[in-house]
């Protein structure tokens, strides 16, 4: 008896709404990532291809203003899901590359750019900083967003100076000002190269982080700037700055 065509048995990846691919209230990233990893490697590649084509079709019919909304909602859902999950790894990153990576690549082709800013307080312990230092970089990079985080950059600076990573929290006060300056330079470079980015300030201070470079270009043509200062939980809100029109 012949087996069915694997394409015929493949999940229909054209979801009702484009935001369904990352809906954090449904744990979409985790559930879809694990669902795909359960199939054979060959079928897995077909699933990722189907996701890319489905997202491409969703984006094709979106007006630019709606696309800007989708861009920041997707990034915020990814951040919320990352804040909650206890899992990670290549399965999540491959799913994010196929889904959100397609979204942000197509948006860039249309001259639409996301600057996603987060100023949240994190406990300065290995467990409290695990996501900013170990998880978010891989997740956002997979989507095509440059990941900028002063605390993460401070670790890179320490490693460049050949310090033991185990001394991170003891050395952080010495490195954080330089790391913030490097972060602002990274944002400037993203502006110059028309790149999407996620800029996370993950300190333990209640003082607002200024995001000087990012806010200086808020309202520029094609740029949607989303600023989250509240914790990424249900019912929280973010501030959104759209491209200015008229004048």
Secondary structure by P-SEA (a helix, b strand, c coil): ccccccccccccccccccccccccccaaaaaaaaaaaaccaaaaaaaaaaaaaaaaaaaaaccaaaaaaaaaaaaaaaaaaaaccccccaaaaaaaaaaaaaaaaaaaaacbbbbbbbbccccccccccccccccaaaaaaaaccccccaaaaaaaaaaaaccccccccccccccaaaaaaaaaaaaaaaaaabbbbbbbbcccccccccaaaaaaacccccbbbbbbcccccccbbbbbbcccccc
